[in-house]
Amino acid sequence: MSRLLALHANPKGKATLDILWDGATAMVRSTDSPGNINQALIELGATICKPRDPLCKTCPLSPHCNAYLESQVRILPSLRNY
């Protein structure tokens, strides 16, 4: 959730936890199968959105992931020099 929201804050801080829980709650409220969403997020974190070396280009959420989108904006200007 931190990457999806591009939340650059201490993940153990109360304010940060409140934001993360609000985001997670919004995701599961938007579906009739909150358990499936929860399980999918767990699998995504274990296989694609890993703490080290995430596989962003293969992630089904990358078009909606603010951290991924931020990383693309930082990369693009450096490509102009080539």
Summary of the structure (lengths in Angstrom):
residues: 82
radius of gyration: 14.4
end to end distance: 34.3
largest distance: 48.3
contacts: 184
relative contact order: 0.14
helix: 66%
strand: 0%
